[in-house]
Amino acid sequence: MRHFIRATLLALTVIFAAPSSQFVADIAQAEAALIDINSAPKDQLDVLPGIGPARADAIIKGRPYNGKDDLVQKKIIPQNVYNGIKDKIIARQKKS
């Protein structure tokens, strides 16, 4: 019985370990594809929907941001524009 329990636990570990490591890798890759509003240059910001040269300049001028929703809270962009880009941006924090 003890061997059966060990074998079952080992099998469950193998089954659940592989997808979780892939899941973490997928999250890291998706995060890397996001545009960081705290460090992106103007040309990267400018290509976002609803963000032109003037709004890109305003985003750069308003740095740093604690969160991506600061763009709306600081009145850099309107809510409808934020809704269109919120899944494409991130506000990474600099490490001390």
C-alpha positions in Angstrom: 0.0 0.0 0.0 2.8 2.4 0.9 4.4 1.8 -2.5 1.1 2.5 -4.3 0.8 5.8 -2.4 4.3 6.8 -3.2 3.9 5.9 -6.9 0.6 7.9 -7.1 2.2 10.9 -5.4 5.2 10.7 -7.8 2.9 10.5 -10.8 0.8 13.5 -9.7 4.0 15.5 -9.1 5.2 14.8 -12.6 1.8 15.5 -14.1 1.3 18.8 -12.4 5.0 20.0 -12.5 5.3 20.0 -16.3 2.3 22.2 -17.0 3.1 24.7 -14.3 6.6 25.3 -15.5 5.3 25.8 -19.0 2.6 28.1 -17.6 5.3 30.2 -15.8 7.3 30.4 -19.1 4.2 31.5 -21.0 3.5 34.3 -18.5 7.1 35.5 -18.7 7.0 35.5 -22.4 3.7 37.4 -22.5 5.0 39.9 -20.0 8.1 40.5 -22.1 5.9 41.4 -25.0 4.1 44.2 -23.1 5.2 47.8 -23.5 6.6 49.3 -20.3 5.2 52.7 -19.9 8.0 53.6 -17.5 10.8 53.0 -20.0 9.5 52.6 -23.5 10.7 55.2 -26.1 8.3 57.5 -27.8 8.2 55.4 -31.0 7.0 52.3 -29.1 4.3 54.2 -27.3 3.2 56.0 -30.5 2.1 52.7 -32.1 -0.4 51.9 -29.4 -4.0 52.4 -30.5 -5.2 55.9 -29.5 -1.7 57.0 -28.6 -0.1 59.5 -31.0 3.0 61.6 -30.7 1.4 64.1 -28.3 0.1 61.4 -25.9 3.4 59.5 -26.1 5.1 62.7 -25.0 2.6 63.1 -22.2 3.2 59.5 -21.0 6.9 60.1 -21.0 6.6 63.4 -19.2 4.4 61.8 -16.5 6.8 59.1 -15.5 7.3 57.2 -13.3 4.0 55.3 -12.9 3.2 53.0 -10.0 0.7 51.1 -12.1 -0.6 51.3 -15.6 -3.9 52.7 -14.4 -2.0 55.8 -13.3 -2.4 56.9 -17.0 -6.0 57.6 -16.3 -5.7 58.7 -12.7 -3.1 61.3 -13.7 -5.3 62.3 -16.6 -2.6 61.5 -19.2 -5.1 59.6 -21.4 -8.9 59.1 -21.2 -10.6 55.9 -19.9 -11.7 54.8 -23.4 -8.1 54.9 -24.7 -6.8 53.1 -21.6 -9.4 50.4 -22.1 -8.0 49.8 -25.6 -4.4 49.5 -24.5 -4.5 48.1 -20.9 -3.7 44.6 -22.1 -0.7 45.8 -24.1 1.1 47.8 -21.4 2.8 47.3 -18.1 4.3 49.7 -15.5 7.5 47.9 -14.3 9.1 49.3 -11.2 12.8 49.9 -11.1 14.7 47.8 -8.6 16.7 49.7 -6.0 
